């Protein structure tokens, strides 16, 4: 950082896009989509051995990764205020911190409150308290500002979220972790004007009609998975019905209309490889209808399969170097990091967006048409899934962006992994025996808010999270079976 007045020596961490270094507020959506499957499955994504720097510290790795982004924004302060981000470095490698905004404060409140809820699910009470308090501080700061920017919008990677939505999300998760009905009252105040029926719009984006943009999905997920008493049952019911309705009409039903059988929404635009089925994840987790649950599960599987090779290019739309998929047909080159770090290829797990529209004139890096103009037959007749060009240089075509091509994929694959994973082998000794039964019985009839609750024992997917006969039935089905 350039010496200045003041200088922030704590402006480190967070996520940036591909080879950029800027960390702008749009990246908060990465947090929400990383944490969404953890919340929806009551903590089944509890692995602490995935090979990240924090592995083995007793915290689920997915929470550590989200925490990296949450902490970045909590460190990016100026006095009591919350900064809107960092710029890319200039030619002298100097980065500049943006000014403070109310919407950045609401974002930090939502970030920390959602993470606190996850730590509560994980049974990590000290961390729950730490992030609960951080969320309350940001929430109270923004609430006291003359203009809290509730109608302002923030781009979050081909989508927009209002200050109002961020405040509602923060309030939803603060109610979950505190039980203070002031926050539930605020959710009702902020959502009741948007959620007026069983078919209300939850998440809407139109760059040509910005007045109607909104996204309350992540906050609604917190409301529908709460362990606290529900004092607004009409709003709760409308939220549930609306997210199920929207998941069908905007996502799941697409699989019956498209030759690709994909379910992703129609907002992808340039980002052809994005998996945006977050509504279906929430709907699958909260629906009481077995037929709807089957519908959403099928839609999610078909969408996931498309990215794993069931596409017209017969390619895994991720980089796979150094993984057990490295010998499969997959993305070799992308405009991303890892080329010169001593390991073969670029970093694994990165997805280029395969845009083919020109974004700049001059350099080929911004002009995918330089490649498509050379295609035979004419590229205009190609299936769009075949529009990947194996180049590391054209950022307008093959860039990897967490906020656009990765966060939805993380949510989808994480959720599917969680609902299918073998979870009864609690101690990881490759069998399900008396030691594992002790975990189940020690959590018997407890819910996530109870002391001593172990989320691993919640084997049966339900909205409440109570460990009961349904969980015992799943456990019994795995008795003395090696995973």
Secondary structure, DSSP 4 states (H G I P E B T S, - for coil): ----SS--TT-------TT---EEGGGHHHHHHHHHHHHHTTS------SSSTTTTSSS-HHHHHHHHHHHHHHH-EETTEEB-EEPPP-TT----BPPB-HHHHHHHHHHHHHHHHHHHHHT-HHHHHHHHHHHHHHHHHHHTSS---SS-EEE-SSSEEEHHHHHHHHHHHHHHHH--HHHHHHHHHHHTTT--STT--SEE--TT-GGG-EE-HHHHHHHHT--S--S-HHHHHHHHHHHHHHIIIIIGGGGGT-TT-----TT-TT-TT----HHHHHHHHH---HHHHHHHHHHHHHHHHHHTT-STT--EEEE-TTSTTTTSSEE---BSS-TTSSSSSS-TT--B----S---SSSGGG-THHHHTT-SS-GGGS-GGG-----SS-HHHHBB-IIIIIHHHHHHHHHHHHHHS----TT-SSS--HHHHHHHHHTTT--TTSTT--GGG--S--SS---SHHHHHHHHHTTT---
